[in-house]
């Protein structure tokens, strides 16, 4: 059955809408004819974006860490359009903090990447359920929240928390009788965004390196998988294939099963074994 969410005149709410994946989502959904409610800390950038869109859109400047601002976003959405078909929780930061750093160094990352999604779900999902039509929540995860590589522990923890939260949201929704609202975890691959390339000139797409996908490529991939109804939407890039992703994720889970050292993929004693595992090709199908 065809989905009725990303459709002309339905309403999408996008956080972090002024740049990167959020901006690409804004433009993509506008081209699909959706009405938009846009939220970002950079209000001037939001205003400039709205002026270029081929669809009806409103915006609100604010910080996703501020619950009162999220309440205003919810109010703006329902007072202006009367519904939310798609809640696209995209806002995120990559501020680094390690396991021995004080929580004050972690707090901003956790608040932006994780706590804001908890609060937005709390505000929007009950009213989306009450609409009695098809809707969806899309939360932005990360491969760092699945395989948890060393280097940016706070980011990995926040995105791991988003993965678990979204899994449990979908579990809860599908156990509501006749529920028409679903949840989805969008996991980008290596993507050409300001977070990954802070010095890049995004007005010159010809300067994009070969390895990452553009944010626009990511949105096309998301749309195809979302329309299929997939929960896990794990994107690729120009260097990482599905086979590579599958084997990295399986290796990470097998650390628990085989009682290997934590993060054994990065342990010198397991380097040869990991490379051999990575090069074995597609994982076998299981009965």
Backbone bond lengths (Angstrom), bond angles and torsions (degrees), N, CA, C in turn:
res aa  C-N    CA-C-N  psi(-1)  N-CA   C-N-CA  omega(-1)  CA-C   N-CA-C  phi
1 X - - - 1.463 - - 1.526 109.50 -
2 X 1.323 116.97 132.95 1.457 121.34 -179.06 1.524 110.32 -65.55
3 X 1.316 115.44 140.90 1.458 119.75 178.62 1.528 109.71 -78.95
4 X 1.326 115.88 154.20 1.469 120.67 -176.35 1.528 111.32 -119.82
5 X 1.332 116.55 23.10 1.465 119.83 -175.15 1.520 110.92 -90.79
6 X 1.325 116.94 -59.96 1.472 119.69 179.05 1.520 107.12 -84.46
7 X 1.321 113.86 83.71 1.460 122.70 -175.39 1.525 109.56 -139.17
8 X 1.310 115.74 157.03 1.461 121.71 176.89 1.523 110.25 -56.56
9 X 1.336 114.78 132.64 1.464 124.98 175.53 1.525 114.79 76.14
10 X 1.326 118.29 -2.26 1.454 118.40 168.80 1.534 108.16 -82.28
11 X 1.338 117.10 169.71 1.470 121.09 -165.91 1.528 110.52 -117.76
12 X 1.330 115.08 131.10 1.461 121.56 174.84 1.517 109.92 -117.47
13 X 1.321 116.12 138.31 1.466 123.49 174.04 1.525 106.76 -110.20
14 X 1.326 116.90 126.07 1.464 121.94 -175.45 1.517 109.28 -126.98
15 X 1.318 116.97 124.90 1.462 120.64 173.57 1.526 109.50 -97.29
16 X 1.329 115.48 153.09 1.463 119.55 -174.89 1.514 110.92 62.53
17 X 1.337 116.37 40.65 1.463 122.24 -167.38 1.522 114.31 -83.88
18 X 1.329 118.46 -5.41 1.458 120.18 -171.23 1.523 113.84 -92.11
19 X 1.332 118.49 -8.30 1.465 119.71 -176.28 1.519 109.66 -156.54
20 X 1.324 115.86 163.39 1.450 122.07 171.54 1.519 114.14 60.56
21 X 1.326 116.34 -137.50 1.456 121.74 -178.00 1.520 110.96 -63.39
22 X 1.329 117.24 -36.50 1.457 120.36 178.66 1.509 112.47 -63.16
23 X 1.323 116.94 -40.58 1.467 120.90 177.81 1.531 110.29 -67.80
24 X 1.318 116.60 -41.46 1.465 119.60 177.60 1.526 110.48 -62.44
25 X 1.338 117.07 -40.33 1.464 120.49 177.09 1.524 111.01 -63.87
26 X 1.326 116.20 -40.55 1.465 120.81 178.26 1.525 110.55 -58.22
27 X 1.312 116.94 -49.20 1.464 120.70 -177.80 1.528 111.21 -68.54
28 X 1.322 116.37 -40.53 1.463 120.70 -178.88 1.527 110.78 -63.47
29 X 1.321 116.69 -48.29 1.465 120.04 -177.53 1.521 111.79 -71.08
30 X 1.331 116.58 -30.71 1.460 119.51 174.64 1.529 110.66 -63.66
31 X 1.323 117.13 -40.95 1.465 121.09 178.06 1.529 111.43 -65.10
32 X 1.327 116.14 -27.10 1.464 120.02 176.27 1.528 112.19 -80.17
33 X 1.337 116.36 -3.23 1.461 120.87 176.58 1.511 114.91 89.32
34 X 1.337 117.88 8.41 1.461 119.23 178.44 1.524 110.78 -72.44
35 X 1.310 116.54 147.66 1.451 121.90 169.16 1.528 107.73 -82.45
36 X 1.326 116.81 145.25 1.455 119.55 -168.61 1.518 112.68 -126.46
37 X 1.332 113.85 142.78 1.458 122.33 169.28 1.526 105.81 -121.19
38 X 1.321 116.18 116.56 1.464 121.69 -169.99 1.520 110.81 -113.18
39 X 1.330 114.85 138.73 1.463 121.22 -177.39 1.519 108.64 -133.97
40 X 1.325 115.84 134.15 1.465 120.65 177.79 1.522 107.80 -163.52
41 X 1.322 115.31 156.27 1.462 119.47 177.38 1.522 111.43 -71.86
42 X 1.346 116.82 -22.01 1.470 122.48 -179.38 1.529 109.06 -96.23
43 X 1.312 116.00 87.97 1.467 120.29 -174.70 1.525 112.26 -66.63
44 X 1.324 117.98 -36.89 1.471 120.45 179.44 1.528 110.50 -62.31
45 X 1.336 116.87 -41.52 1.460 120.04 178.21 1.520 111.26 -65.20
46 X 1.330 116.76 -38.83 1.465 120.52 177.16 1.526 111.06 -60.24
47 X 1.317 115.83 -45.84 1.466 120.36 -179.65 1.523 110.80 -58.58
48 X 1.316 116.04 -43.31 1.459 120.37 179.68 1.524 110.90 -64.63
49 X 1.311 117.09 -39.28 1.468 120.85 179.57 1.525 110.24 -64.60
50 X 1.323 116.93 -47.40 1.467 121.06 -176.41 1.524 111.15 -58.63
51 X 1.307 116.48 -35.54 1.471 120.56 -178.66 1.522 112.90 -66.64
52 X 1.327 117.91 -16.00 1.468 121.50 -178.29 1.522 113.32 -100.89
53 X 1.325 118.24 -5.33 1.461 120.15 -170.13 1.529 112.44 -84.07
54 X 1.335 116.95 144.94 1.465 121.03 179.50 1.525 113.02 -89.25
55 X 1.318 116.92 25.18 1.457 120.53 -177.84 1.513 109.50 -145.81
56 X 1.318 117.08 169.78 1.464 121.01 178.64 1.524 109.49 -74.60
57 X 1.325 116.09 129.73 1.463 120.09 -177.58 1.514 110.16 -148.72
58 X 1.330 115.23 145.59 1.457 122.35 172.07 1.524 107.10 -125.98
59 X 1.320 116.08 162.16 1.461 118.55 -176.81 1.523 110.21 -143.45
60 X 1.329 113.45 160.66 1.455 121.04 177.53 1.522 108.00 -144.58
61 X 1.317 115.85 124.99 1.450 120.39 174.30 1.513 110.48 -83.97
62 X 1.324 116.39 136.69 1.454 118.90 179.30 1.516 111.46 175.55
63 X 1.317 115.10 173.81 1.455 123.87 -177.67 1.525 108.54 -105.03
64 X 1.342 117.47 126.90 1.467 119.28 -178.05 1.525 112.52 -65.61
65 X 1.331 117.39 -13.14 1.470 119.80 175.96 1.525 111.82 -76.44
66 X 1.318 116.98 -14.43 1.469 123.10 -174.83 1.532 109.46 -94.94
67 X 1.325 116.97 106.12 1.455 120.49 -176.25 1.528 111.91 -60.42
68 X 1.321 117.12 -36.13 1.468 119.22 -179.93 1.527 110.77 -64.98
69 X 1.329 117.81 -33.06 1.464 120.88 176.77 1.528 110.24 -68.05
70 X 1.339 117.12 -37.48 1.463 120.33 177.69 1.529 110.68 -68.36
71 X 1.321 116.75 -35.40 1.467 119.61 174.24 1.527 110.64 -61.88
72 X 1.334 116.66 -40.97 1.466 120.64 177.50 1.527 111.25 -64.45
73 X 1.337 116.33 -37.09 1.460 120.37 177.28 1.523 110.76 -62.67
74 X 1.316 116.74 -44.42 1.458 121.13 177.79 1.524 110.85 -62.54
75 X 1.311 116.25 -44.54 1.464 120.62 179.67 1.527 111.02 -63.23
76 X 1.339 116.88 -44.57 1.467 121.11 179.17 1.523 110.60 -59.26
77 X 1.314 116.59 -42.45 1.464 121.13 -178.27 1.519 111.34 -60.40
78 X 1.311 116.35 -49.75 1.469 119.38 -173.42 1.517 112.25 -80.63
79 X 1.314 117.82 -29.31 1.464 119.09 175.92 1.526 111.03 -72.44
80 X 1.329 117.26 -32.36 1.461 120.47 -177.38 1.519 111.91 -84.56
81 X 1.321 117.08 -45.87 1.465 120.42 -170.59 1.524 114.48 -120.42
82 X 1.328 118.14 -15.76 1.455 120.27 175.93 1.512 116.09 78.40
83 X 1.329 118.10 4.11 1.457 120.44 179.12 1.521 110.39 -163.61
84 X 1.326 114.79 166.67 1.459 123.02 166.76 1.521 106.90 -136.48
85 X 1.330 116.79 115.08 1.460 120.75 178.31 1.527 111.15 -88.17
86 X 1.342 116.36 -33.48 1.461 121.13 -175.06 1.524 109.33 -138.85
87 X 1.322 115.97 117.08 1.461 121.60 173.27 1.523 107.13 -100.89
88 X 1.325 117.05 111.67 1.463 123.47 -174.05 1.529 107.52 -108.03
89 X 1.345 115.41 94.72 1.464 121.58 -176.00 1.525 109.80 -85.21
90 X 1.316 115.37 92.37 1.458 122.06 -171.84 1.524 114.03 -108.88
91 X 1.309 118.87 -26.75 1.472 121.24 -172.45 1.521 111.03 -53.68
92 X 1.328 116.80 134.07 1.452 120.07 -179.84 1.517 111.88 -165.00
93 X 1.325 115.92 159.73 1.452 122.53 176.10 1.530 108.72 -136.05
94 X 1.325 115.67 163.34 1.458 120.27 -177.83 1.510 113.91 -119.72
95 X 1.314 117.80 25.61 1.469 122.01 -177.87 1.529 110.49 -57.69
96 X 1.330 116.31 130.75 1.461 120.88 -172.52 1.526 112.68 -85.62
97 X 1.338 113.99 143.76 1.463 122.16 171.24 1.515 107.26 -158.59
98 X 1.331 115.95 143.64 1.451 121.13 -176.38 1.511 112.95 -109.29
99 X 1.345 117.86 178.50 1.459 121.20 -174.23 1.520 114.73 -67.02
100 X 1.327 118.26 -17.62 1.458 120.22 179.52 1.524 112.80 -103.33
101 X 1.327 116.76 -0.14 1.462 120.13 178.27 1.526 110.53 -78.44
102 X 1.314 116.01 153.87 1.457 121.01 177.74 1.524 110.67 -65.83
103 X 1.344 115.79 153.63 1.462 118.90 -179.23 1.526 111.51 -61.11
104 X 1.307 117.34 -25.67 1.465 119.31 177.04 1.530 111.56 -59.21
105 X 1.352 117.07 -26.92 1.463 120.90 176.41 1.523 111.78 -79.66
106 X 1.314 116.69 -19.97 1.465 123.03 179.39 1.523 112.83 -91.45
107 X 1.311 115.58 -25.02 1.465 120.94 -163.20 1.520 113.39 -58.76
108 X 1.331 117.34 -44.67 1.459 119.61 -177.69 1.526 111.22 -63.99
109 X 1.336 116.50 -44.47 1.467 120.02 179.41 1.520 111.19 -60.64
110 X 1.324 117.30 -46.14 1.459 120.53 -179.33 1.527 111.10 -65.85
111 X 1.319 116.47 -38.94 1.466 120.04 -178.03 1.523 111.76 -67.83
112 X 1.340 116.78 -42.99 1.465 120.28 -178.29 1.523 110.76 -74.27
113 X 1.331 116.59 -49.09 1.461 120.27 -170.45 1.523 113.76 -79.84
114 X 1.334 116.98 -29.19 1.463 119.41 -174.10 1.523 113.58 -119.23
115 X 1.340 116.73 -57.12 1.471 119.38 -173.30 1.523 112.23 -60.75
116 X 1.328 116.98 -35.11 1.464 119.13 179.39 1.521 111.40 -62.18
117 X 1.337 116.79 -35.95 1.467 119.97 179.27 1.525 110.60 -68.86
118 X 1.326 116.75 -40.87 1.464 119.77 175.24 1.525 109.83 -55.95
119 X 1.320 116.43 -46.98 1.464 120.31 -177.50 1.523 112.02 -68.16
120 X 1.328 117.57 -39.04 1.462 119.92 179.90 1.525 111.13 -68.38
121 X 1.320 117.09 -39.34 1.465 119.26 174.94 1.527 110.85 -62.03
122 X 1.318 115.53 -42.99 1.464 120.57 179.70 1.527 111.09 -58.98
123 X 1.327 116.84 -38.54 1.457 120.87 -178.42 1.532 112.53 -79.01
124 X 1.335 116.67 -44.56 1.463 120.07 -168.14 1.527 114.53 -91.28
125 X 1.319 118.27 -37.66 1.465 118.47 -171.52 1.528 112.66 -61.64
126 X 1.340 120.40 -43.31 1.474 118.12 178.43 1.533 113.38 -59.06
127 X 1.317 117.46 -39.79 1.472 118.65 179.61 1.523 111.01 -74.38
128 X 1.333 117.82 -31.06 1.466 120.05 174.69 1.525 110.51 -65.70
129 X 1.327 116.99 -39.78 1.462 120.58 176.91 1.525 111.14 -63.78
130 X 1.312 116.49 -38.86 1.467 120.94 -177.58 1.524 112.57 -70.27
131 X 1.329 117.53 -18.11 1.472 120.73 179.68 1.534 111.83 -66.01
132 X 1.325 116.32 -27.43 1.459 121.79 -179.21 1.523 112.32 61.62
133 X 1.343 115.30 40.33 1.465 120.93 171.33 1.526 108.15 -145.39
134 X 1.312 116.69 174.78 1.460 120.50 -172.78 1.524 111.05 -72.11
135 X 1.321 116.23 134.71 1.450 121.97 178.75 1.513 110.44 -151.41
136 X 1.330 115.82 170.79 1.461 119.58 -178.23 1.524 110.71 -154.52
137 X 1.336 113.82 149.18 1.453 123.24 171.05 1.524 106.93 -110.81
138 X 1.319 117.07 127.18 1.465 121.89 175.96 1.524 107.73 -117.22
139 X 1.326 116.01 119.03 1.462 121.40 178.96 1.522 110.11 -108.24
140 X 1.323 116.07 137.32 1.464 121.50 -178.99 1.515 110.44 -85.37
141 X 1.314 115.49 113.59 1.446 121.38 173.74 1.518 110.59 -97.53
142 X 1.321 115.73 -156.39 1.460 121.96 178.07 1.517 108.69 -162.03
143 X 1.318 116.73 148.62 1.460 119.79 173.47 1.525 110.81 -62.77
144 X 1.336 116.45 -25.36 1.464 119.51 176.25 1.529 111.49 -67.58
145 X 1.312 117.23 -20.25 1.458 120.55 174.93 1.515 113.06 -85.02
146 X 1.339 117.58 -3.11 1.461 122.35 -179.83 1.533 110.38 -109.99
147 X 1.335 116.70 -51.81 1.468 119.96 -179.38 1.521 112.63 -96.14
148 X 1.316 118.53 -11.51 1.470 127.19 172.91 1.530 114.09 46.41
149 X 1.331 117.88 61.59 1.466 120.08 179.37 1.520 111.70 -67.05
150 X 1.333 118.19 153.55 1.465 120.41 176.06 1.525 110.99 -63.61
151 X 1.334 115.35 154.45 1.459 119.61 172.47 1.511 115.41 125.95
152 X 1.329 117.49 -37.56 1.465 119.82 -179.78 1.524 108.01 -145.66
153 X 1.318 114.75 76.41 1.463 120.48 -170.28 1.527 111.75 -65.17
154 X 1.324 117.70 -42.21 1.469 120.14 -178.41 1.524 110.76 -60.23
155 X 1.319 116.88 -41.52 1.459 120.31 178.69 1.523 110.58 -64.23
156 X 1.349 116.75 -45.83 1.459 120.30 179.72 1.522 111.38 -61.14
157 X 1.331 116.84 -42.83 1.464 120.55 179.35 1.527 110.29 -63.07
158 X 1.327 116.85 -43.96 1.470 119.44 -178.44 1.517 111.37 -63.78
159 X 1.321 116.90 -40.25 1.465 119.72 -178.93 1.527 111.58 -77.63
160 X 1.340 117.60 -30.54 1.454 119.49 171.62 1.516 110.79 -63.06
161 X 1.330 116.11 -38.62 1.467 120.67 177.40 1.527 110.95 -65.27
162 X 1.334 117.77 -38.52 1.468 120.80 177.35 1.525 110.47 -62.56
163 X 1.325 117.16 -42.00 1.468 120.92 177.92 1.524 110.68 -57.48
164 X 1.321 116.89 -50.93 1.469 120.59 -177.79 1.521 110.63 -64.71
165 X 1.313 116.94 -44.05 1.466 120.97 179.03 1.525 110.92 -57.76
166 X 1.333 116.71 -45.75 1.463 120.39 -175.70 1.523 111.01 -69.82
167 X 1.329 117.08 -37.63 1.466 120.19 174.96 1.519 110.88 -58.60
168 X 1.311 116.63 -44.91 1.464 119.70 -178.31 1.529 112.07 -72.94
169 X 1.332 116.90 -31.77 1.462 118.22 174.42 1.524 110.07 -62.81
170 X 1.338 117.06 -46.32 1.460 119.34 179.94 1.531 111.56 -63.57
171 X 1.326 116.38 -39.27 1.462 119.79 177.26 1.535 110.54 -59.98
172 X 1.317 116.34 -44.59 1.466 120.02 -178.93 1.523 111.23 -66.33
173 X 1.341 116.53 -42.48 1.455 119.67 -178.27 1.525 111.64 -64.33
174 X 1.333 117.09 -42.04 1.466 117.88 -176.15 1.522 112.60 -72.59
175 X 1.320 117.00 -10.20 1.459 120.28 176.21 1.527 112.96 -98.45
176 X 1.330 116.33 6.35 1.460 120.94 171.57 1.531 107.62 -89.70
177 X 1.314 119.27 123.95 1.467 120.45 -178.45 1.524 112.39 -55.79
178 X 1.323 115.64 130.93 1.470 123.11 176.00 1.528 112.64 60.78
179 X 1.321 117.06 25.39 1.470 119.89 -178.87 1.527 110.59 -69.20
180 X 1.317 115.80 135.14 1.462 121.24 179.35 1.528 112.80 -109.54
181 X 1.323 117.05 5.85 1.458 121.28 -179.98 1.525 108.75 -106.11
182 X 1.322 116.44 133.55 1.458 121.76 -179.28 1.527 109.48 -123.65
183 X 1.323 115.32 165.39 1.464 121.68 175.80 1.521 108.69 -122.98
184 X 1.343 115.69 151.47 1.464 121.67 -176.31 1.524 109.00 -145.14
185 X 1.334 115.64 143.21 1.457 121.99 177.75 1.518 108.54 -108.01
186 X 1.319 116.73 112.73 1.462 122.64 177.03 1.521 108.70 -96.45
187 X 1.329 115.88 118.34 1.457 122.14 -177.45 1.530 108.01 -115.19
188 X 1.319 118.19 100.48 1.471 119.51 179.84 1.522 111.82 -66.32
189 X 1.325 115.84 152.81 1.450 120.81 164.54 1.531 108.14 -84.78
190 X 1.297 115.56 -157.94 1.464 121.17 177.37 1.524 107.43 -69.01
191 X 1.324 116.70 116.37 1.463 121.66 -170.80 1.518 110.43 -126.72
192 X 1.324 115.42 141.84 1.469 122.45 -179.55 1.528 108.67 -78.61
193 X 1.327 116.00 92.96 1.458 123.03 -178.04 1.520 109.26 -136.43
194 X 1.326 118.06 163.89 1.468 120.12 176.78 1.520 113.63 -59.73
195 X 1.336 118.45 -29.18 1.458 119.59 178.31 1.524 110.94 -64.68
196 X 1.333 116.34 -42.36 1.454 120.71 -178.30 1.522 113.27 -85.42
197 X 1.326 116.65 -26.76 1.467 122.00 -176.50 1.530 109.13 -132.90
198 X 1.331 117.54 73.01 1.477 120.03 -173.16 1.526 114.29 -64.32
199 X 1.319 118.48 -20.47 1.460 121.14 -178.85 1.524 112.72 -98.72
200 X 1.323 118.16 1.70 1.463 121.27 -173.77 1.526 111.74 -73.23
201 X 1.325 115.37 154.22 1.463 122.55 174.60 1.525 107.43 -103.18
202 X 1.326 116.34 98.90 1.453 120.52 -174.85 1.523 112.67 -78.73
203 X 1.331 116.19 -2.47 1.458 120.30 171.82 1.525 110.63 -81.21
204 X 1.323 116.56 -7.30 1.468 121.56 -179.47 1.531 108.52 -123.70
205 X 1.324 117.31 80.44 1.471 120.11 -176.30 1.514 113.64 -60.54
206 X 1.326 116.75 -20.31 1.463 119.21 178.97 1.520 112.26 -68.57
207 X 1.341 117.70 -12.40 1.465 121.20 179.10 1.531 112.63 -89.44
208 X 1.320 117.83 -0.87 1.469 120.39 179.54 1.517 110.16 -61.98
209 X 1.328 118.23 131.26 1.474 120.14 174.26 1.518 111.12 -62.90
210 X 1.313 116.43 164.81 1.460 120.85 -176.28 1.516 112.69 -71.68
211 X 1.326 118.12 -37.30 1.470 121.06 -169.24 1.530 114.02 -64.38
212 X 1.329 119.37 -48.94 1.470 118.05 -174.83 1.514 112.93 -79.49
213 X 1.339 114.97 155.26 1.456 120.35 164.78 1.519 108.73 -76.52
214 X 1.306 116.13 154.87 1.456 119.88 166.59 1.525 108.35 -74.91
215 X 1.331 116.00 160.13 1.459 119.92 176.58 1.527 110.71 -62.49
216 X 1.323 116.36 -30.90 1.467 120.28 178.74 1.534 110.76 -66.86
217 X 1.339 117.05 -39.96 1.468 120.12 176.37 1.527 110.49 -62.72
218 X 1.331 115.68 -40.28 1.458 120.03 178.47 1.523 110.59 -60.06
219 X 1.331 117.95 -42.77 1.471 120.77 -178.18 1.521 111.68 -66.55
220 X 1.316 117.45 -36.73 1.466 119.90 176.36 1.523 110.40 -63.05
221 X 1.330 116.37 -42.11 1.462 121.16 178.83 1.528 110.35 -65.77
222 X 1.324 115.83 -44.79 1.463 120.77 177.30 1.522 110.70 -55.95
223 X 1.302 117.04 -47.03 1.464 121.32 -175.46 1.530 111.10 -60.51
224 X 1.312 116.78 -45.20 1.464 120.69 -179.73 1.525 110.83 -60.61
225 X 1.314 116.85 -46.98 1.464 121.01 -177.55 1.540 111.38 -71.97
226 X 1.327 116.28 -37.11 1.465 120.60 178.70 1.525 110.78 -63.96
227 X 1.323 116.63 -42.54 1.462 120.43 -179.63 1.527 111.36 -65.78
228 X 1.339 117.09 -24.12 1.464 120.97 174.87 1.528 111.92 -77.04
229 X 1.340 115.98 -13.49 1.446 120.60 -178.56 1.512 114.56 88.63
230 X 1.352 117.73 13.17 1.462 120.74 -178.14 1.521 111.19 -64.55
231 X 1.328 116.15 140.09 1.464 120.37 172.15 1.520 110.64 -82.45
232 X 1.317 117.42 -54.94 1.469 121.44 178.50 1.525 108.31 -85.37
233 X 1.320 115.81 112.09 1.463 120.98 177.30 1.528 106.35 -112.82
234 X 1.325 115.40 88.62 1.463 121.58 -174.35 1.516 107.93 -100.26
235 X 1.319 115.62 106.80 1.461 121.78 -173.12 1.523 110.91 -79.61
236 X 1.303 114.17 162.77 1.455 122.06 179.52 1.523 108.71 -108.69
237 X 1.316 116.93 -166.92 1.460 122.61 170.85 1.514 107.14 -154.68
238 X 1.308 118.24 -166.59 1.469 120.20 -175.02 1.521 113.75 -83.74
239 X 1.321 117.03 1.12 1.462 120.50 177.20 1.523 112.61 -123.94
240 X 1.331 117.69 -27.88 1.460 122.12 -175.64 1.525 109.75 -105.78
241 X 1.330 115.59 120.61 1.458 122.13 178.77 1.521 110.12 -94.01
242 X 1.317 115.93 172.29 1.466 120.05 175.82 1.529 110.61 -62.25
243 X 1.330 117.08 -38.15 1.466 119.98 178.87 1.526 110.75 -60.26
244 X 1.328 117.04 -44.54 1.465 120.84 178.77 1.520 110.37 -62.53
245 X 1.332 116.72 -46.72 1.470 120.25 178.84 1.524 111.05 -59.19
246 X 1.331 116.60 -47.51 1.457 120.47 -177.61 1.521 111.16 -59.34
247 X 1.318 116.55 -44.19 1.463 119.61 -176.80 1.533 111.57 -72.25
248 X 1.308 118.12 -33.66 1.471 120.28 175.48 1.527 110.51 -66.24
249 X 1.326 116.85 -43.30 1.466 119.44 -179.21 1.525 111.23 -67.55
250 X 1.338 117.15 -41.46 1.461 120.09 179.26 1.532 110.56 -64.71
251 X 1.323 117.26 -41.77 1.472 119.88 178.42 1.530 110.64 -59.15
252 X 1.328 116.56 -43.53 1.463 120.33 -179.72 1.531 111.05 -60.93
253 X 1.327 117.89 -43.90 1.459 120.59 179.47 1.527 111.33 -68.17
254 X 1.323 116.30 -34.29 1.462 119.79 -179.41 1.528 112.83 -68.47
255 X 1.322 118.05 -18.49 1.465 119.11 172.80 1.521 110.47 -55.89
256 X 1.324 117.19 -40.28 1.468 121.46 178.99 1.519 111.23 -70.57
257 X 1.324 115.24 -43.77 1.462 119.88 -173.45 1.527 111.08 -68.21
258 X 1.328 116.30 -40.54 1.470 120.51 -176.07 1.525 113.12 -99.60
259 X 1.328 116.97 7.25 1.464 122.13 177.06 1.529 112.09 54.31
260 X 1.325 114.84 43.28 1.461 119.62 175.51 1.522 109.24 -79.77
261 X 1.330 118.09 169.03 1.466 119.80 174.83 1.528 110.86 -59.04
262 X 1.315 116.11 148.03 1.469 120.24 177.30 1.520 110.22 -55.08
263 X 1.343 115.62 136.02 1.465 121.65 -179.88 1.528 111.05 53.39
264 X 1.328 116.04 48.27 1.468 120.05 -174.80 1.522 112.57 -63.14
265 X 1.317 116.94 -22.73 1.468 119.44 177.06 1.517 111.42 -55.99
266 X 1.319 117.19 -27.54 1.464 121.42 -178.91 1.534 112.40 -107.33
267 X 1.316 116.73 14.19 1.468 122.32 177.26 1.525 108.81 -92.70
268 X 1.326 117.32 131.07 1.466 121.01 -174.99 1.524 111.97 -59.02
269 X 1.315 117.58 -30.08 1.464 120.47 -178.29 1.527 112.64 -74.63
270 X 1.335 117.41 -11.74 1.460 121.11 -177.88 1.531 112.33 -115.99
271 X 1.322 117.28 5.36 1.459 119.18 -176.06 1.523 112.36 -61.02
272 X 1.326 116.99 -46.00 1.466 120.06 -178.69 1.520 110.96 -64.98
273 X 1.323 116.53 -42.01 1.465 120.58 179.83 1.529 110.95 -64.40
274 X 1.330 116.64 -40.29 1.463 118.91 179.79 1.521 111.29 -65.94
275 X 1.332 117.58 -44.61 1.464 120.29 -179.85 1.524 110.15 -60.53
276 X 1.332 116.49 -41.55 1.461 119.97 177.85 1.526 110.97 -62.25
277 X 1.330 116.73 -43.93 1.462 122.31 177.48 1.523 111.54 -61.71
278 X 1.318 116.69 -44.47 1.460 121.66 -177.22 1.529 111.43 -62.48
279 X 1.310 117.47 -30.01 1.468 121.56 -173.43 1.524 114.15 -93.60
280 X 1.318 117.82 9.87 1.464 120.07 -175.03 1.527 114.16 -83.10
281 X 1.328 117.86 -5.95 1.448 119.52 179.07 1.523 112.37 91.97
282 X 1.330 117.05 -168.52 1.478 120.70 -175.84 1.522 112.12 -57.52
283 X 1.324 115.25 144.37 1.457 120.03 175.00 1.529 109.39 -65.00
284 X 1.320 117.66 141.84 1.473 119.16 179.15 1.515 111.05 -67.80
285 X 1.320 116.27 145.35 1.460 120.43 173.63 1.512 109.38 -67.81
286 X 1.335 115.46 143.21 1.455 120.28 179.27 1.516 109.85 -111.02
287 X 1.312 115.67 145.54 1.480 120.11 179.32 1.514 109.76 -67.36
